[in-house]
Amino acid sequence: MLITLIIAGFVAVAVAAFYPEVVRHRSLCSQLAEEKGLLAHEELTKARRTREVHLLKTDSEYVEIIARDRIGVMKEGETIYRLDSPAPAIQQAGAN
């Protein structure tokens, strides 16, 4: 019985010593997953911007389309349709 209590005491000390490290490891793993997601998003943004820079440098039609869109100019006989997203509804405090 005494040997069982001594072994249980050593196990309790070992668990108490390593538990904070296990919690820290889990926290770091979740933080790493978040950072990987952020990195993937940033790499996607970089790829889109790199593609746009390439198009701006090499494709004159793309430059023309972007320029006409930004300054609102259209070609003769051309009709432009703009699809704007609806403005978000503003919720007033105490409206309920």
Biopython code that builds the backbone (N, CA, C, O; Angstrom):
import numpy as np
from Bio.PDB.StructureBuilder import StructureBuilder

atoms = [
    (1, "MET", "N", (0.831, -1.189, 0.000)),
    (1, "MET", "CA", (0.000, 0.000, 0.000)),
    (1, "MET", "C", (0.879, 1.258, 0.000)),
    (1, "MET", "O", (0.586, 2.224, -0.705)),
    (2, "LEU", "N", (1.936, 1.241, 0.778)),
    (2, "LEU", "CA", (2.838, 2.381, 0.857)),
    (2, "LEU", "C", (3.529, 2.621, -0.491)),
    (2, "LEU", "O", (3.708, 3.764, -0.913)),
    (3, "ILE", "N", (3.907, 1.546, -1.147)),
    (3, "ILE", "CA", (4.554, 1.668, -2.467)),
    (3, "ILE", "C", (3.580, 2.280, -3.467)),
    (3, "ILE", "O", (3.982, 3.100, -4.292)),
    (4, "THR", "N", (2.309, 1.897, -3.408)),
    (4, "THR", "CA", (1.292, 2.451, -4.298)),
    (4, "THR", "C", (1.128, 3.947, -4.049)),
    (4, "THR", "O", (1.009, 4.715, -5.004)),
    (5, "LEU", "N", (1.121, 4.369, -2.818)),
    (5, "LEU", "CA", (1.005, 5.795, -2.508)),
    (5, "LEU", "C", (2.234, 6.579, -2.962)),
    (5, "LEU", "O", (2.109, 7.710, -3.432)),
    (6, "ILE", "N", (3.411, 5.990, -2.824)),
    (6, "ILE", "CA", (4.633, 6.654, -3.289)),
    (6, "ILE", "C", (4.617, 6.808, -4.805)),
    (6, "ILE", "O", (4.977, 7.862, -5.329)),
    (7, "ILE", "N", (4.196, 5.750, -5.516)),
    (7, "ILE", "CA", (4.113, 5.817, -6.983)),
    (7, "ILE", "C", (3.065, 6.847, -7.396)),
    (7, "ILE", "O", (3.292, 7.621, -8.325)),
    (8, "ALA", "N", (1.923, 6.862, -6.715)),
    (8, "ALA", "CA", (0.881, 7.845, -7.026)),
    (8, "ALA", "C", (1.391, 9.257, -6.774)),
    (8, "ALA", "O", (1.048, 10.170, -7.525)),
    (9, "GLY", "N", (2.188, 9.461, -5.755)),
    (9, "GLY", "CA", (2.775, 10.776, -5.470)),
    (9, "GLY", "C", (3.726, 11.214, -6.576)),
    (9, "GLY", "O", (3.704, 12.369, -7.002)),
    (10, "PHE", "N", (4.570, 10.277, -7.045)),
    (10, "PHE", "CA", (5.480, 10.610, -8.151)),
    (10, "PHE", "C", (4.709, 10.942, -9.440)),
    (10, "PHE", "O", (5.073, 11.852, -10.184)),
    (11, "VAL", "N", (3.654, 10.188, -9.674)),
    (11, "VAL", "CA", (2.823, 10.456, -10.862)),
    (11, "VAL", "C", (2.174, 11.832, -10.741)),
    (11, "VAL", "O", (2.127, 12.580, -11.718)),
    (12, "ALA", "N", (1.676, 12.173, -9.560)),
    (12, "ALA", "CA", (1.047, 13.479, -9.359)),
    (12, "ALA", "C", (2.051, 14.607, -9.567)),
    (12, "ALA", "O", (1.719, 15.630, -10.165)),
    (13, "VAL", "N", (3.272, 14.430, -9.078)),
    (13, "VAL", "CA", (4.310, 15.452, -9.263)),
    (13, "VAL", "C", (4.663, 15.578, -10.744)),
    (13, "VAL", "O", (4.842, 16.688, -11.245)),
    (14, "ALA", "N", (4.764, 14.451, -11.446)),
    (14, "ALA", "CA", (5.095, 14.481, -12.876)),
    (14, "ALA", "C", (3.992, 15.176, -13.670)),
    (14, "ALA", "O", (4.272, 15.982, -14.557)),
    (15, "VAL", "N", (2.747, 14.864, -13.351)),
    (15, "VAL", "CA", (1.619, 15.509, -14.048)),
    (15, "VAL", "C", (1.620, 17.002, -13.761)),
    (15, "VAL", "O", (1.418, 17.801, -14.675)),
    (16, "ALA", "N", (1.841, 17.393, -12.525)),
    (16, "ALA", "CA", (1.868, 18.814, -12.159)),
    (16, "ALA", "C", (3.019, 19.536, -12.854)),
    (16, "ALA", "O", (2.908, 20.720, -13.173)),
    (17, "ALA", "N", (4.116, 18.831, -13.088)),
    (17, "ALA", "CA", (5.272, 19.466, -13.734)),
    (17, "ALA", "C", (5.046, 19.652, -15.233)),
    (17, "ALA", "O", (5.478, 20.654, -15.803)),
    (18, "PHE", "N", (4.372, 18.694, -15.878)),
    (18, "PHE", "CA", (4.242, 18.748, -17.327)),
    (18, "PHE", "C", (2.923, 19.344, -17.821)),
    (18, "PHE", "O", (2.818, 19.671, -19.004)),
    (19, "TYR", "N", (1.932, 19.495, -16.974)),
    (19, "TYR", "CA", (0.641, 20.035, -17.406)),
    (19, "TYR", "C", (0.749, 21.437, -18.015)),
    (19, "TYR", "O", (0.147, 21.675, -19.062)),
    (20, "PRO", "N", (1.489, 22.375, -17.410)),
    (20, "PRO", "CA", (1.597, 23.708, -18.035)),
    (20, "PRO", "C", (2.221, 23.646, -19.435)),
    (20, "PRO", "O", (1.854, 24.429, -20.312)),
    (21, "GLU", "N", (3.150, 22.730, -19.643)),
    (21, "GLU", "CA", (3.763, 22.603, -20.965)),
    (21, "GLU", "C", (2.773, 22.051, -21.989)),
    (21, "GLU", "O", (2.801, 22.445, -23.155)),
    (22, "VAL", "N", (1.909, 21.153, -21.562)),
    (22, "VAL", "CA", (0.887, 20.607, -22.460)),
    (22, "VAL", "C", (-0.088, 21.713, -22.858)),
    (22, "VAL", "O", (-0.455, 21.828, -24.027)),
    (23, "VAL", "N", (-0.501, 22.515, -21.902)),
    (23, "VAL", "CA", (-1.409, 23.631, -22.181)),
    (23, "VAL", "C", (-0.729, 24.625, -23.121)),
    (23, "VAL", "O", (-1.352, 25.112, -24.064)),
    (24, "ARG", "N", (0.530, 24.925, -22.872)),
    (24, "ARG", "CA", (1.287, 25.857, -23.722)),
    (24, "ARG", "C", (1.417, 25.301, -25.137)),
    (24, "ARG", "O", (1.300, 26.044, -26.112)),
    (25, "HIS", "N", (1.658, 23.997, -25.249)),
    (25, "HIS", "CA", (1.787, 23.362, -26.562)),
    (25, "HIS", "C", (0.491, 23.481, -27.353)),
    (25, "HIS", "O", (0.517, 23.798, -28.543)),
    (26, "ARG", "N", (-0.638, 23.231, -26.704)),
    (26, "ARG", "CA", (-1.941, 23.355, -27.380)),
    (26, "ARG", "C", (-2.186, 24.791, -27.826)),
    (26, "ARG", "O", (-2.684, 25.032, -28.926)),
    (27, "SER", "N", (-1.835, 25.735, -26.971)),
    (27, "SER", "CA", (-2.006, 27.141, -27.313)),
    (27, "SER", "C", (-1.148, 27.520, -28.519)),
    (27, "SER", "O", (-1.610, 28.217, -29.422)),
    (28, "LEU", "N", (0.086, 27.064, -28.526)),
    (28, "LEU", "CA", (0.980, 27.360, -29.652)),
    (28, "LEU", "C", (0.502, 26.699, -30.941)),
    (28, "LEU", "O", (0.640, 27.275, -32.020)),
    (29, "CYS", "N", (-0.056, 25.502, -30.840)),
    (29, "CYS", "CA", (-0.576, 24.822, -32.031)),
    (29, "CYS", "C", (-1.758, 25.586, -32.627)),
    (29, "CYS", "O", (-1.855, 25.727, -33.846)),
    (30, "SER", "N", (-2.652, 26.076, -31.776)),
    (30, "SER", "CA", (-3.785, 26.844, -32.297)),
    (30, "SER", "C", (-3.320, 28.171, -32.887)),
    (30, "SER", "O", (-3.851, 28.622, -33.902)),
    (31, "GLN", "N", (-2.337, 28.793, -32.257)),
    (31, "GLN", "CA", (-1.790, 30.040, -32.783)),
    (31, "GLN", "C", (-1.109, 29.799, -34.126)),
    (31, "GLN", "O", (-1.222, 30.623, -35.034)),
    (32, "LEU", "N", (-0.408, 28.685, -34.260)),
    (32, "LEU", "CA", (0.247, 28.332, -35.520)),
    (32, "LEU", "C", (-0.780, 28.123, -36.628)),
    (32, "LEU", "O", (-0.566, 28.552, -37.761)),
    (33, "ALA", "N", (-1.892, 27.468, -36.306)),
    (33, "ALA", "CA", (-2.943, 27.259, -37.295)),
    (33, "ALA", "C", (-3.518, 28.592, -37.767)),
    (33, "ALA", "O", (-3.772, 28.770, -38.958)),
    (34, "GLU", "N", (-3.724, 29.526, -36.841)),
    (34, "GLU", "CA", (-4.232, 30.853, -37.217)),
    (34, "GLU", "C", (-3.240, 31.581, -38.111)),
    (34, "GLU", "O", (-3.628, 32.202, -39.100)),
    (35, "GLU", "N", (-1.973, 31.505, -37.768)),
    (35, "GLU", "CA", (-0.935, 32.179, -38.556)),
    (35, "GLU", "C", (-0.824, 31.568, -39.951)),
    (35, "GLU", "O", (-0.596, 32.289, -40.923)),
    (36, "LYS", "N", (-0.980, 30.253, -40.061)),
    (36, "LYS", "CA", (-0.938, 29.603, -41.371)),
    (36, "LYS", "C", (-2.105, 30.065, -42.237)),
    (36, "LYS", "O", (-1.945, 30.284, -43.438)),
    (37, "GLY", "N", (-3.278, 30.211, -41.627)),
    (37, "GLY", "CA", (-4.431, 30.716, -42.360)),
    (37, "GLY", "C", (-4.202, 32.134, -42.847)),
    (37, "GLY", "O", (-4.538, 32.467, -43.984)),
    (38, "LEU", "N", (-3.632, 32.970, -41.992)),
    (38, "LEU", "CA", (-3.322, 34.346, -42.369)),
    (38, "LEU", "C", (-2.283, 34.384, -43.484)),
    (38, "LEU", "O", (-2.391, 35.183, -44.414)),
    (39, "LEU", "N", (-1.282, 33.523, -43.388)),
    (39, "LEU", "CA", (-0.252, 33.449, -44.419)),
    (39, "LEU", "C", (-0.843, 33.037, -45.757)),
    (39, "LEU", "O", (-0.494, 33.610, -46.789)),
    (40, "ALA", "N", (-1.731, 32.055, -45.753)),
    (40, "ALA", "CA", (-2.367, 31.611, -46.997)),
    (40, "ALA", "C", (-3.176, 32.744, -47.618)),
    (40, "ALA", "O", (-3.157, 32.934, -48.834)),
    (41, "HIS", "N", (-3.887, 33.496, -46.775)),
    (41, "HIS", "CA", (-4.673, 34.636, -47.279)),
    (41, "HIS", "C", (-3.751, 35.700, -47.890)),
    (41, "HIS", "O", (-4.041, 36.235, -48.959)),
    (42, "GLU", "N", (-2.658, 35.997, -47.216)),
    (42, "GLU", "CA", (-1.717, 37.000, -47.719)),
    (42, "GLU", "C", (-1.046, 36.538, -49.014)),
    (42, "GLU", "O", (-0.805, 37.351, -49.906)),
    (43, "GLU", "N", (-0.742, 35.240, -49.126)),
    (43, "GLU", "CA", (-0.146, 34.728, -50.357)),
    (43, "GLU", "C", (-1.126, 34.824, -51.516)),
    (43, "GLU", "O", (-0.727, 35.112, -52.645)),
    (44, "LEU", "N", (-2.406, 34.584, -51.247)),
    (44, "LEU", "CA", (-3.428, 34.720, -52.285)),
    (44, "LEU", "C", (-3.537, 36.174, -52.734)),
    (44, "LEU", "O", (-3.638, 36.451, -53.929)),
    (45, "THR", "N", (-3.517, 37.100, -51.781)),
    (45, "THR", "CA", (-3.560, 38.526, -52.106)),
    (45, "THR", "C", (-2.338, 38.924, -52.924)),
    (45, "THR", "O", (-2.454, 39.682, -53.886)),
    (46, "LYS", "N", (-1.182, 38.423, -52.550)),
    (46, "LYS", "CA", (0.051, 38.715, -53.289)),
    (46, "LYS", "C", (-0.033, 38.192, -54.716)),
    (46, "LYS", "O", (0.380, 38.878, -55.651)),
    (47, "ALA", "N", (-0.560, 36.989, -54.892)),
    (47, "ALA", "CA", (-0.685, 36.409, -56.233)),
    (47, "ALA", "C", (-1.627, 37.244, -57.093)),
    (47, "ALA", "O", (-1.344, 37.477, -58.268)),
    (48, "ARG", "N", (-2.735, 37.695, -56.528)),
    (48, "ARG", "CA", (-3.675, 38.536, -57.282)),
    (48, "ARG", "C", (-3.015, 39.850, -57.703)),
    (48, "ARG", "O", (-3.153, 40.294, -58.842)),
    (49, "ARG", "N", (-2.307, 40.450, -56.775)),
    (49, "ARG", "CA", (-1.665, 41.733, -57.088)),
    (49, "ARG", "C", (-0.525, 41.566, -58.086)),
    (49, "ARG", "O", (-0.317, 42.423, -58.944)),
    (50, "THR", "N", (0.207, 40.471, -57.976)),
    (50, "THR", "CA", (1.273, 40.198, -58.935)),
    (50, "THR", "C", (0.682, 40.022, -60.329)),
    (50, "THR", "O", (1.232, 40.517, -61.313)),
    (51, "ARG", "N", (-0.440, 39.312, -60.405)),
    (51, "ARG", "CA", (-1.119, 39.128, -61.698)),
    (51, "ARG", "C", (-1.585, 40.467, -62.256)),
    (51, "ARG", "O", (-1.439, 40.729, -63.450)),
    (52, "GLU", "N", (-2.143, 41.310, -61.401)),
    (52, "GLU", "CA", (-2.618, 42.615, -61.861)),
    (52, "GLU", "C", (-1.455, 43.478, -62.347)),
    (52, "GLU", "O", (-1.580, 44.158, -63.365)),
    (53, "VAL", "N", (-0.326, 43.461, -61.636)),
    (53, "VAL", "CA", (0.850, 44.220, -62.076)),
    (53, "VAL", "C", (1.321, 43.710, -63.427)),
    (53, "VAL", "O", (1.666, 44.496, -64.310)),
    (54, "HIS", "N", (1.335, 42.386, -63.586)),
    (54, "HIS", "CA", (1.757, 41.814, -64.872)),
    (54, "HIS", "C", (0.827, 42.271, -65.997)),
    (54, "HIS", "O", (1.287, 42.644, -67.076)),
    (55, "LEU", "N", (-0.480, 42.240, -65.740)),
    (55, "LEU", "CA", (-1.441, 42.681, -66.754)),
    (55, "LEU", "C", (-1.284, 44.168, -67.058)),
    (55, "LEU", "O", (-1.369, 44.580, -68.215)),
    (56, "LEU", "N", (-1.057, 44.967, -66.030)),
    (56, "LEU", "CA", (-0.883, 46.404, -66.257)),
    (56, "LEU", "C", (0.371, 46.695, -67.082)),
    (56, "LEU", "O", (0.398, 47.653, -67.856)),
    (57, "LYS", "N", (1.405, 45.875, -66.919)),
    (57, "LYS", "CA", (2.644, 46.101, -67.664)),
    (57, "LYS", "C", (2.578, 45.565, -69.092)),
    (57, "LYS", "O", (3.233, 46.103, -69.984)),
    (58, "THR", "N", (1.791, 44.506, -69.316)),
    (58, "THR", "CA", (1.854, 43.836, -70.618)),
    (58, "THR", "C", (0.590, 43.922, -71.457)),
    (58, "THR", "O", (0.672, 43.801, -72.680)),
    (59, "ASP", "N", (-0.565, 44.123, -70.858)),
    (59, "ASP", "CA", (-1.827, 44.059, -71.594)),
    (59, "ASP", "C", (-2.436, 45.453, -71.729)),
    (59, "ASP", "O", (-2.981, 45.999, -70.769)),
    (60, "SER", "N", (-2.339, 46.011, -72.914)),
    (60, "SER", "CA", (-2.857, 47.368, -73.124)),
    (60, "SER", "C", (-4.383, 47.409, -73.055)),
    (60, "SER", "O", (-4.943, 48.422, -72.637)),
    (61, "GLU", "N", (-5.065, 46.341, -73.449)),
    (61, "GLU", "CA", (-6.520, 46.310, -73.347)),
    (61, "GLU", "C", (-6.961, 46.365, -71.881)),
    (61, "GLU", "O", (-7.928, 47.046, -71.542)),
    (62, "TYR", "N", (-6.251, 45.651, -71.028)),
    (62, "TYR", "CA", (-6.574, 45.657, -69.602)),
    (62, "TYR", "C", (-6.384, 47.056, -69.025)),
    (62, "TYR", "O", (-7.217, 47.530, -68.252)),
    (63, "VAL", "N", (-5.301, 47.710, -69.394)),
    (63, "VAL", "CA", (-5.039, 49.069, -68.918)),
    (63, "VAL", "C", (-6.153, 49.998, -69.384)),
    (63, "VAL", "O", (-6.609, 50.849, -68.620)),
    (64, "GLU", "N", (-6.592, 49.845, -70.621)),
    (64, "GLU", "CA", (-7.669, 50.678, -71.160)),
    (64, "GLU", "C", (-8.967, 50.451, -70.385)),
    (64, "GLU", "O", (-9.666, 51.405, -70.042)),
    (65, "ILE", "N", (-9.283, 49.199, -70.116)),
    (65, "ILE", "CA", (-10.517, 48.879, -69.392)),
    (65, "ILE", "C", (-10.473, 49.460, -67.977)),
    (65, "ILE", "O", (-11.452, 50.050, -67.518)),
    (66, "ILE", "N", (-9.373, 49.301, -67.303)),
    (66, "ILE", "CA", (-9.241, 49.826, -65.940)),
    (66, "ILE", "C", (-9.322, 51.347, -65.938)),
    (66, "ILE", "O", (-10.002, 51.939, -65.099)),
    (67, "ALA", "N", (-8.627, 51.974, -66.877)),
    (67, "ALA", "CA", (-8.631, 53.441, -66.933)),
    (67, "ALA", "C", (-10.030, 53.971, -67.233)),
    (67, "ALA", "O", (-10.481, 54.926, -66.601)),
    (68, "ARG", "N", (-10.717, 53.356, -68.196)),
    (68, "ARG", "CA", (-12.069, 53.822, -68.530)),
    (68, "ARG", "C", (-13.027, 53.593, -67.370)),
    (68, "ARG", "O", (-13.917, 54.409, -67.130)),
    (69, "ASP", "N", (-12.852, 52.499, -66.655)),
    (69, "ASP", "CA", (-13.724, 52.217, -65.517)),
    (69, "ASP", "C", (-13.520, 53.241, -64.400)),
    (69, "ASP", "O", (-14.487, 53.707, -63.797)),
    (70, "ARG", "N", (-12.284, 53.584, -64.131)),
    (70, "ARG", "CA", (-12.002, 54.496, -63.013)),
    (70, "ARG", "C", (-12.420, 55.930, -63.304)),
    (70, "ARG", "O", (-12.849, 56.635, -62.391)),
    (71, "ILE", "N", (-12.309, 56.377, -64.539)),
    (71, "ILE", "CA", (-12.695, 57.763, -64.819)),
    (71, "ILE", "C", (-14.101, 57.862, -65.395)),
    (71, "ILE", "O", (-14.599, 58.965, -65.620)),
    (72, "GLY", "N", (-14.748, 56.721, -65.635)),
    (72, "GLY", "CA", (-16.138, 56.724, -66.053)),
    (72, "GLY", "C", (-16.357, 57.103, -67.502)),
    (72, "GLY", "O", (-17.378, 57.710, -67.826)),
    (73, "VAL", "N", (-15.441, 56.769, -68.373)),
    (73, "VAL", "CA", (-15.562, 57.091, -69.793)),
    (73, "VAL", "C", (-15.982, 55.834, -70.539)),
    (73, "VAL", "O", (-15.541, 54.732, -70.213)),
    (74, "MET", "N", (-16.841, 56.007, -71.545)),
    (74, "MET", "CA", (-17.231, 54.852, -72.354)),
    (74, "MET", "C", (-16.981, 55.147, -73.826)),
    (74, "MET", "O", (-16.923, 56.301, -74.252)),
    (75, "LYS", "N", (-16.836, 54.068, -74.586)),
    (75, "LYS", "CA", (-16.623, 54.202, -76.022)),
    (75, "LYS", "C", (-17.938, 54.559, -76.704)),
    (75, "LYS", "O", (-19.016, 54.390, -76.132)),
    (76, "GLU", "N", (-17.834, 55.048, -77.921)),
    (76, "GLU", "CA", (-19.021, 55.400, -78.685)),
    (76, "GLU", "C", (-19.820, 54.137, -78.985)),
    (76, "GLU", "O", (-19.271, 53.153, -79.481)),
    (77, "GLY", "N", (-21.126, 54.163, -78.681)),
    (77, "GLY", "CA", (-21.992, 53.021, -78.920)),
    (77, "GLY", "C", (-21.935, 51.969, -77.823)),
    (77, "GLY", "O", (-22.564, 50.917, -77.938)),
    (78, "GLU", "N", (-21.201, 52.241, -76.782)),
    (78, "GLU", "CA", (-21.061, 51.277, -75.689)),
    (78, "GLU", "C", (-22.038, 51.625, -74.574)),
    (78, "GLU", "O", (-22.254, 52.801, -74.283)),
    (79, "THR", "N", (-22.625, 50.616, -73.953)),
    (79, "THR", "CA", (-23.526, 50.815, -72.826)),
    (79, "THR", "C", (-22.901, 50.145, -71.615)),
    (79, "THR", "O", (-22.478, 48.991, -71.683)),
    (80, "ILE", "N", (-22.844, 50.868, -70.513)),
    (80, "ILE", "CA", (-22.242, 50.344, -69.300)),
    (80, "ILE", "C", (-23.338, 50.085, -68.275)),
    (80, "ILE", "O", (-24.170, 50.950, -67.999)),
    (81, "TYR", "N", (-23.322, 48.893, -67.726)),
    (81, "TYR", "CA", (-24.248, 48.528, -66.658)),
    (81, "TYR", "C", (-23.438, 48.334, -65.390)),
    (81, "TYR", "O", (-22.485, 47.555, -65.371)),
    (82, "ARG", "N", (-23.808, 49.035, -64.336)),
    (82, "ARG", "CA", (-23.117, 48.908, -63.053)),
    (82, "ARG", "C", (-24.049, 48.204, -62.068)),
    (82, "ARG", "O", (-25.209, 48.580, -61.900)),
    (83, "LEU", "N", (-23.520, 47.199, -61.441)),
    (83, "LEU", "CA", (-24.272, 46.468, -60.433)),
    (83, "LEU", "C", (-23.637, 46.757, -59.080)),
    (83, "LEU", "O", (-22.631, 46.152, -58.709)),
    (84, "ASP", "N", (-24.232, 47.682, -58.359)),
    (84, "ASP", "CA", (-23.721, 48.049, -57.040)),
    (84, "ASP", "C", (-24.416, 47.196, -55.993)),
    (84, "ASP", "O", (-25.607, 46.905, -56.101)),
    (85, "SER", "N", (-23.667, 46.804, -54.990)),
    (85, "SER", "CA", (-24.266, 46.034, -53.898)),
    (85, "SER", "C", (-25.110, 46.985, -53.048)),
    (85, "SER", "O", (-24.764, 48.158, -52.907)),
    (86, "PRO", "N", (-26.201, 46.494, -52.488)),
    (86, "PRO", "CA", (-27.047, 47.370, -51.661)),
    (86, "PRO", "C", (-26.315, 47.790, -50.410)),
    (86, "PRO", "O", (-25.495, 47.049, -49.868)),
    (87, "ALA", "N", (-26.624, 48.999, -49.958)),
    (87, "ALA", "CA", (-26.004, 49.520, -48.733)),
    (87, "ALA", "C", (-26.510, 48.727, -47.545)),
    (87, "ALA", "O", (-27.694, 48.395, -47.488)),
    (88, "PRO", "N", (-25.637, 48.416, -46.591)),
    (88, "PRO", "CA", (-26.090, 47.655, -45.413)),
    (88, "PRO", "C", (-27.065, 48.477, -44.585)),
    (88, "PRO", "O", (-26.915, 49.690, -44.439)),
    (89, "ALA", "N", (-28.060, 47.797, -44.049)),
    (89, "ALA", "CA", (-29.069, 48.468, -43.229)),
    (89, "ALA", "C", (-28.426, 48.911, -41.913)),
    (89, "ALA", "O", (-27.678, 48.159, -41.288)),
    (90, "ILE", "N", (-28.728, 50.129, -41.511)),
    (90, "ILE", "CA", (-28.198, 50.669, -40.265)),
    (90, "ILE", "C", (-29.198, 50.359, -39.157)),
    (90, "ILE", "O", (-30.370, 50.728, -39.232)),
    (91, "GLN", "N", (-28.715, 49.683, -38.144)),
    (91, "GLN", "CA", (-29.578, 49.340, -37.021)),
    (91, "GLN", "C", (-29.494, 50.439, -35.982)),
    (91, "GLN", "O", (-28.406, 50.859, -35.588)),
    (92, "GLN", "N", (-30.643, 50.896, -35.547)),
    (92, "GLN", "CA", (-30.680, 51.948, -34.549)),
    (92, "GLN", "C", (-30.829, 51.314, -33.179)),
    (92, "GLN", "O", (-31.572, 50.347, -33.007)),
    (93, "ALA", "N", (-30.117, 51.864, -32.206)),
    (93, "ALA", "CA", (-30.197, 51.361, -30.844)),
    (93, "ALA", "C", (-31.576, 51.672, -30.275)),
    (93, "ALA", "O", (-32.074, 52.790, -30.408)),
    (94, "GLY", "N", (-32.180, 50.686, -29.649)),
    (94, "GLY", "CA", (-33.488, 50.878, -29.035)),
    (94, "GLY", "C", (-34.630, 50.836, -30.016)),
    (94, "GLY", "O", (-35.740, 51.233, -29.662)),
    (95, "ALA", "N", (-34.410, 50.367, -31.250)),
    (95, "ALA", "CA", (-35.464, 50.333, -32.236)),
    (95, "ALA", "C", (-36.450, 49.211, -31.949)),
    (95, "ALA", "O", (-37.579, 49.244, -32.439)),
    (96, "ASN", "N", (-36.047, 48.225, -31.169)),
    (96, "ASN", "CA", (-36.915, 47.098, -30.893)),
    (96, "ASN", "C", (-37.873, 47.446, -29.827)),
    (96, "ASN", "O", (-38.701, 46.618, -29.447)),
]
sb = StructureBuilder()
sb.init_structure("model")
sb.init_model(0)
sb.init_chain("A")
sb.init_seg("    ")
for serial, (resi, resn, name, xyz) in enumerate(atoms, 1):
    if name == "N":
        sb.init_residue(resn, " ", resi, " ")
    sb.init_atom(name, np.array(xyz, "f"), 0.0, 1.0, " ", f" {name:<3s}", serial, name[0])
structure = sb.get_structure()
